[in-house]
């Protein structure tokens, strides 16, 4: 070993070493029902496909700045 182990701080000198705990995750951040869940937002290629099916897409039109598109359930 090239380096010596660092001595403990004075405040920690008399205390036994404790095991480090993992951080907890807030309950709203847990992914409970994400698998197979319904999405409310379409990706760009899905929006273009839907507009083509509805006849609202003009060939050569830019896919940037598409109008809002509601998904048919």
C-alpha positions in Angstrom: 0.0 0.0 0.0 1.4 3.3 -1.0 -0.6 5.6 1.3 -1.2 5.3 5.0 -4.8 5.2 6.1 -6.1 8.6 7.3 -6.7 8.8 11.0 -10.3 9.6 12.1 -11.3 13.2 13.0 -11.2 14.1 16.7 -15.0 14.3 16.9 -15.2 10.7 15.5 -12.4 9.3 17.5 -14.6 7.7 20.3 -17.5 6.7 18.1 -17.8 3.3 16.4 -18.0 3.4 12.6 -21.6 3.2 11.3 -22.8 1.6 8.1 -23.8 4.2 5.5 -27.5 4.1 4.6 -28.9 4.4 1.2 -30.9 7.5 0.3 -34.7 7.1 0.3 -36.9 8.0 -2.7 -39.9 10.1 -2.4 -43.2 8.2 -3.0 -44.2 10.4 -5.9 -41.0 9.5 -7.8 -41.5 5.7 -7.6 -42.5 4.1 -10.9 -45.5 2.0 -9.8 -47.7 1.8 -12.9 -45.4 2.9 -15.7 -45.3 -0.4 -17.5 -48.2 -0.5 -19.9 -49.5 2.8 -18.8 -51.4 5.1 -21.2 -49.3 8.0 -22.6 -51.0 11.3 -23.1 -48.3 12.8 -25.4 -47.5 11.5 -28.9 -44.0 11.5 -30.4 -43.4 13.5 -33.6 -43.5 10.5 -36.0 -46.8 9.3 -34.3 -48.3 12.8 -34.8 -47.3 12.8 -38.5 -48.8 9.4 -39.0 -52.0 10.4 -37.4 -52.2 13.6 -39.4 -51.7 11.5 -42.6 -54.5 9.2 -41.6 -56.8 12.2 -41.0 -55.8 13.8 -44.3 -54.4 16.9 -42.6 -50.8 16.3 -43.7 -49.5 17.9 -46.9 -46.5 16.1 -48.6 -43.3 18.2 -48.2 -44.6 19.9 -45.1 -42.1 20.4 -42.3 -42.5 18.2 -39.3 -41.3 21.0 -37.1 -44.1 23.1 -35.5 -46.9 20.5 -35.9 -50.3 21.4 -34.7 -51.5 19.9 -31.4 -52.9 16.4 -32.0 -55.3 14.5 -29.8 -54.9 10.8 -29.6 -58.0 8.8 -30.5 -58.6 6.3 -27.8 
